[in-house]
Amino acid sequence: MSFFLPFICIFVPTTLIKITTMARPKGLKHKVLTLRAEGKSYRTIQKELQCSRGTINYHCKDNDMTDIGMKIHPLSNETKSEIAEFCQTNTSVKATDHFGLSLSTIKKYRKYQG
């Protein structure tokens, strides 16, 4: 027993098809680069601009701004000790707000013994 399935082809005029793309907010690149130049972390920029870290990385990498932070603004031993002391009684997330540093930097120095 065989079945015959008819082949139906429907043509839809392209004027009836609406193609939507994600709109990129105007000035996002400028805002990302400005905040990054101020030494802000990707996470801080992400929260402030409501965009993905991938977008931030894209704009920073495109403008040679990925290597900002510890190499340009090294932490003093005193600050490292303050981070370790602060983290004994507070969370690392609170320390990021208190010191204005990235979470990875806080985690790096939360057990510092200088």
Buried (B, 14 or more C-beta within 10 A) or exposed (E): EEEEEEEEEEEEEEEEEEEEEEEEEEEBBEBBBEBBEEBBBBBBBBEEBEBEEEBBBBBBEEEEBBEBBEEEEEBEEEBBBBBBEBBEEEEBEEBBEBBEBBBBBBBBBBEBEE
